[in-house]
Amino acid sequence: MRYEEFTIEGRNAVIEAFRSGKTIDKLFILDGCQDGPIRSITREAKKQDTIINYVSKERLDQLSETGKHQGVIAYAAAYEYAEVEDILALAKEKGEAPFIILLDNILDPHNLGAIIRTANLAGAHGVIIPKRRAVGLTATVAKTSAGALNYTPVAKVTNLSSTIEDLKKEGLWFVCADMSGEVMYHLDLKGPIGLVIGSEGEGVSRLVKEKCDFLASVPMKGNIDSLNASVAAGVLAYEIVRQKLQ
């Protein structure tokens, strides 16, 4: 299902958005504001487990497109999120071993959009992103994915590490993109697999990396020391595709 409105401003508009079931990725509330409407909005946000940021009036004025924010601005997702179960169900429906791409610390919407596009083309059954320290399904992500968001489910989870634990019980094993890892051509990447990608700066967080079964590196000959996250995702995803075809 498509959502047209991404930035929602003003108390009534934000309450309506929550009550109509829109997915709100982030909520910005004027720090110290405690009146009735704001309390109602906070209550709805907590029900949905939305991330709430308490910010200064200057920050809200900066974020505002209308100048009429009344102390509250919400960022709605451009697309609805799937559940992890939907991704596994899609693999089952296709009669294929699950292939899922998990992203940690990806903050750039262009990178996320490009990775969703690659995931679709490489036949991954879905993408999983964390709630915190990550970009959500914004309009820019939708545009950069070039339509792939209509076909490739994206799930948002509270805790990437525990999601990996749960997926291991479903038979998946996990390979993490890491410069210090084994060269990807030397690894067996067949079967039910989760590919974990981090950002260039941050990489994959230690806790998530520790849950992975293998670390895989992309062989590099150039003078710079890292690939853009979406390019690394593409290179590793297609090595997985190549091995599946053998």
N, C-alpha and C positions, 0 to 999 in steps of 0.2 A: 504494500500500500504506500502511496506517495504522499508526502506532506509538502505543501507549497510554502508555508510560512516558517521561517527559521528563527528569527529574533522576535520575541514577544515581549512587549513593554506595557507597563501599567498593571495595577492590581487586579481589576476585573478580568482583563484579557489573560493574565497568567493563571488565575483561579480557574477560568473557563477551560484553558488548555489542559490543566491537570485533570479536571473533571470529565473532559471529553475523551480522556484516555491517551492523549498525545504523549509521546516519550520525550521527557525533558532531560537533556544531557547535563546541563549546568544551570544553576540558579544564582543570581547575584542580588543580594539584599543590602540595603543601606544599613551600615553598622549602627547598632544601638536602637534601631527602629523596632518597637514592640507592640504596636497597636493591633486591634482586632483583625483587620484584613491580612496584615503581615503574618500574624499568628496562624490564621487559616491556611495561608500559602505554605508556611513552614511545615504545618501538620501534613498537608497533602504531599509535600516534597519528601518528608520522612517515610510516609507510607510507600512511596515509589523508590525509596533509597536513592534519591537524587543527591548529587554533590551540591552542597550549599556553600557559597562564598560570601562572607560578610565584608563589604568594601566601603570605601569612602564615597562621599557625594561626587568628588572630582572623577573618581574611577567610573561611576555610573554615567556621569555626563559624557565621558569619553566613549563609553560603549553604546550610548544611546543614539539611535538613528532618528528618532522623532522629537527628542527633547522633552518628552512627556512620560518619563519612566515611573514617576510616583514612588521612587525608592525600590523598584523591583524590575529586573530584566531576566528573562528566561531564554535559554538556547534550546530550541526543540530540534530533535533529530530530523534530518531530511528524509530518512527512511526508517521503517520499523526494524528493530533488532529481532533476530531469530533466537531460539534457545539452542543450547549445545545438542540437545536431543534431536532437534530438527536436522542438524548437520549429519548426525549418525544415521538418521532415518533416510536421508537422501542417498547416502552411500549404499544402504541396504536395498533401497528401491532400484538402484542402478546395478545391483549385484556386484559391487566393487569393494575392495578393501578400503576402509576410510583413509582419506588423505586430507589433513587439516593444517592450515597455516596459522600459527599463533604469534601475536606481535606484542613486544614488550617495549615500553618507552618510545613509541612512535608518536611524535607530536606534530609532525608536518602533514597537513591534509593532502598535499600532492603525493607524498610518499604512500600514504594509506590508500588513496585512490588508485595509484599505479599498482600497488600490491594486490588489491582486490581484482583489478583487471587481469593481472598475471595469473592469479589463483583460478580465475574463470577459464582462461585459455589453457592452463596446464591441467585442467580437470580436477582441481582440488574441490572437495565437497563443501568447504566453508572456511571462514576466517574467524578467529577468536581474538578479541581485544580486551584489555583490562579497563575497569571503570576509572581508575586514577592514573595520573601521569600519562595520559594518552588522548589523542584527538578522537572525537566521536564521528558519527556519520553526518558531517556538515554538507552544505550545498557544494562546496569546493571538492570535497571527497567524491560526491555523487558525479559531478562533472568530469573529474579526472578519471573516474572508473570507466568512462565511456559506455555506460549502459550495463556494465557487469553487475552492478548492485541489484539489478532486476532479477538476476539469475543466481548469484552466489550469496548464500546467507551469511550474515555477520552477527555473531553473538557477542554480548558484552558481559563479562563476568567480574565479580568482586575480587576474586583471588585466583590469579593465573596458576600458582603452584598447586593449589588444591584441585583445580580443574584438570591439571596434568595427572595428578594422582587418580582422580576419578576415571579419566580416559585410559589410564594404564590398566584399570580393571576391565575395560572393554577390549583389551588386547592391543592397544596402540603402544608403540614405543616412540621415543622422542629424540630428534637430532637438533642440536642447537648450532646456529651459525656462529663461529668463533675463530678469530685469527690464529689462536694457538692450537686449534683442533687438527685432527687427521685430515689429510687432503681428501676431498669428497669422493674422488674416483676409487679410493681404497676401501670405502665403506659399503656395506650391503644395505641399500636403502629401499628394499622391496617390502611388500606386506603393508599392514595397517600402520600409518606413520603420521606423526605430528612434526612439522618443521617450525622451529622457533627462531624468530628473527628479532634483533634489537636495533636501536637507532645507531647511527655512526658515532655520535658522541658518547652516549651512555652504554651502548651495547645491551646485552641481556642482563638483568639484575642477578646477583649472586644466588639468591634463593631459588629463582626459576632455573638458572643454569644447573644448579645441584640436582634438580629433579630429572634432568635430561640423561638419556642413556649414552649418547655420543656427542662429541663436539666435532663439527665439520668445518674445514676451511676451504676457501676457493683459491686455487693456485694463482699467484699474481706475479707478473714480470715487470710491472712499471715502477715509477719512481715515487708514487704516492702510496700511502699505507692502508687505505681502506676503500671499499666500494660503498656507493650510496645504498641505503637500506633496500630500496625497491629493486635495484639492479642485483644485489646479493640474493634477494628472495627469488628473482627470476632465474638466475644461474642455478641455484640449488634446486628450485622446483623442477627445472628441466632435466637436471641430472636424475631426479627421482622418476620423472616421466621416462627418460631413456632406459633406466633400469627396469621399469615396469614392462617396457616393450620387448625386453630380451626374452 
